[in-house]
């Protein structure tokens, strides 16, 4: 007698997770690995040699022997220099061969990629080794990268950080939030500890993991003109990046505005929590964090970002009325100064933008759930009852 088919999930999943050496690719991969740890027999975590985040992955999984870190060499795509194509093809061939050896040795039964050029040789090698191996990729930005567009031909599912595409292969999962960002913060306590007050507007400024010289310069130029009349209205947290730290810190020491100036911080959630306005680039994880913390923003997209993805990301928040966007074009600093001053002198704008975050769609499924479902469908033992 036929009955309902059920699936028995064993913990035999051997998942290969591959990521590129940028924060926007790396941190989502780490968070997904953490959430799949209990349901996996083995996690092979592959990233680029020289990745500045390698110590983070080692620390995250130092208490388990389930995770194996493997480093490969992979070359960037030289989009604007066709003369380097031969070099690219040479390294790409070596990377695919190395990837094939890794897959032959580790024998993964599912692959997950957060995109970037490091993912390309791994997925190609996995499909050569086993054309039927399930592959799931994640696009963090509001536009598909060149790598993910190509790899989409070979994958089972494409998880989207933002609800930008429909279709059988696409599924809206959002971008994973780093675990430490979820910590509850006592805003009043943090303000008091840093000599800040509730009465002043807190502006949080940063330029991504490397800082952004142009944003640092724009803020300094703005404050040179306005600091005397704004000193009773604002207080500033400014993460400068290492290159500009001394210069920016020296400037703040010369003006009478309460400030916290840092070259870098692993406690960015603290500053999001106390911020009223954010000034930043528009990387995918920054947009995700702004949505999570519901912070109005002035976004200055990186003009050299691949596929202009930061423009698309910034416009996503602008579409919902949660941010203003300033492009680095002629006289951009004038527009930036006008917008920032408008925020400072019109708090009702900030309140309205904060409310607009409630209109942004939220995902109903996570990346790890998508991966687990695909694994179950492919490998779980079937029983009938």
PyMOL commands that set and color helices and strands:
alter all, ss='L'
color gray80, all
select helices_A, chain A and resi 23-36+54-60+82-106+117-129+146-151+179-182+187-193+213-230+245-253+268-274+284-293+306-319+332-345+347-359+367-379
alter helices_A, ss='H'
color red, helices_A
select strands_A, chain A and resi 5-8+13-18+40-48+67-72+110-113+134-139+157-160+170-172+201-206+234-239+259-262+277-280+296-299+323-325+381-384
alter strands_A, ss='S'
color yellow, strands_A
deselect
rebuild
show_as cartoon
